[in-house]
Amino acid sequence: MQVTNRRAGRPLGADLRALRKARGMTLTDLADGLGRSVGWLSQVERDISTPTTDDLSAMALLLDVSISSFVQTSTNAAESGMIVRAHARRPIGSRAPGLVEELLSPDLTDDFEVVHSSFAPGAALMSYQARQTQEIGYITAGRFHLWIDGTMFQLGKGDSFRLRGEPFRWANPYAEICDIIWVISPPVY
């Protein structure tokens, strides 16, 4: 797998820009954090310059995403930005044990992203988190416990939920995997 620019594949620069803006960071904020110039970072966001693996690692850390968010998994340029094949989804997130997430959206250049999350049996996020997003989740398989602002909800296949920046946490105390499709605005991965 390799990092590519817009002309050769998916838009690394556009995804980087979307992630930076979703976190309220300016070019100067991110460039300072990377120890790089604003001009260089601007060129990366416009797909003129290509960052090194070390640069990508530092960006992932500063933007709180997995480095895999920047890695191309498809080489079909005709489909770039439009089609995401099941075998070529970008792994994202996976910072919580027992949680595997994949980006279903072709990239992060829209006002929203679509994510597939698989929660292993026993997986749990014990501390509350809150994101400045609006999110809809739809459970396609399994069962799930979701706490929103201190209230616990037991959810199952076919149920859906909405988050609007409230603190939440989750758990899958069941013996089967729980799969959820999320629509998140603005993109956070």
SVG drawing of the C-alpha trace seen along z (x, -y; Angstrom):
<svg xmlns="http://www.w3.org/2000/svg" viewBox="-35 -30 45 46">
<polyline fill="none" stroke="black" stroke-width="0.4" points="0.0,0.0 1.2,-3.5 0.2,-7.1 -0.8,-8.8 -1.8,-12.2 -5.1,-13.2 -3.8,-12.6 -2.7,-9.1 -5.6,-8.0 -7.7,-9.2 -7.3,-12.8 -4.9,-12.6 -4.6,-16.4 -8.4,-16.9 -8.8,-14.2 -6.0,-15.9 -7.7,-19.3 -11.1,-17.9 -9.6,-16.2 -7.7,-19.4 -10.7,-21.6 -13.0,-19.1 -10.6,-19.5 -10.7,-23.3 -7.0,-23.5 -5.5,-26.1 -2.7,-25.4 -0.3,-27.1 -1.5,-25.0 -0.8,-21.7 2.4,-22.9 3.8,-24.0 2.8,-20.7 4.7,-18.9 7.7,-21.2 7.1,-22.0 6.3,-25.2 2.8,-26.3 3.8,-26.4 4.9,-22.8 1.6,-21.7 -0.4,-23.8 1.3,-22.0 0.5,-18.6 -3.2,-19.6 -3.2,-20.6 -1.5,-17.3 1.6,-19.1 4.0,-17.6 4.0,-14.1 4.6,-13.6 7.0,-11.0 5.9,-8.1 7.3,-9.9 5.2,-13.0 2.1,-10.8 2.7,-9.3 3.1,-12.7 -0.1,-13.9 -2.1,-10.9 -0.9,-11.5 -1.8,-15.2 -5.2,-14.6 -6.0,-11.6 -6.6,-9.2 -5.0,-5.9 -2.2,-6.2 -4.2,-3.8 -6.6,-6.7 -4.0,-8.0 -3.2,-4.8 -4.7,-4.0 -6.2,-0.5 -7.5,-0.6 -5.4,-1.3 -8.4,-1.7 -8.1,-5.4 -11.4,-5.2 -13.3,-4.4 -11.4,-6.9 -13.7,-9.2 -16.8,-7.3 -16.7,-3.6 -15.5,-1.8 -15.1,2.0 -15.7,4.2 -12.1,5.6 -10.7,2.1 -12.2,0.2 -9.8,-2.0 -9.4,-0.9 -9.9,-3.8 -10.2,-4.2 -9.6,-0.9 -8.3,-2.8 -10.6,-0.9 -10.0,2.8 -12.5,4.9 -13.6,2.2 -12.8,2.4 -13.9,-0.5 -13.8,-1.0 -14.6,-4.0 -17.5,-3.4 -17.2,-6.9 -14.8,-7.2 -13.0,-10.0 -13.5,-12.8 -14.4,-15.6 -18.2,-15.6 -20.0,-17.2 -20.4,-13.8 -18.7,-10.4 -20.2,-6.9 -18.4,-4.4 -18.9,-0.6 -18.1,0.4 -17.8,4.0 -17.9,4.4 -16.5,7.7 -18.2,9.6 -17.2,7.9 -15.9,4.7 -16.6,1.6 -15.8,-2.1 -15.9,-2.7 -15.3,-6.5 -17.7,-8.9 -16.6,-10.8 -18.2,-13.7 -17.6,-14.9 -18.8,-18.1 -20.7,-16.2 -24.1,-15.0 -24.3,-11.2 -26.8,-8.6 -26.1,-5.0 -28.0,-2.0 -27.5,1.5 -27.2,4.1 -26.3,7.1 -26.2,8.0 -27.1,6.1 -25.6,3.1 -25.7,1.0 -25.4,-2.8 -25.3,-5.4 -26.2,-8.9 -25.7,-11.6 -26.0,-9.0 -29.0,-7.1 -28.5,-3.5 -30.3,-2.2 -30.4,1.5 -30.4,1.6 -30.7,4.5 -30.7,5.2 -32.8,2.6 -32.6,0.0 -31.1,-3.4 -29.9,-6.3 -28.8,-9.9 -26.0,-11.8 -25.7,-15.6 -22.5,-16.2 -23.8,-14.6 -21.4,-12.5 -21.7,-8.8 -20.2,-5.5 -20.9,-2.0 -20.6,1.8 -21.3,5.1 -21.9,7.4 -23.3,10.1 -21.7,13.2 -22.1,12.0 -20.5,9.2 -22.5,6.0 -22.2,4.2 -23.3,0.5 -23.3,-1.8 -22.7,-5.5 -23.3,-8.7 -21.2,-11.4 -21.1,-15.1 -18.6,-16.7 -16.1,-13.9 -14.0,-13.1 -11.9,-10.2"/>
</svg>
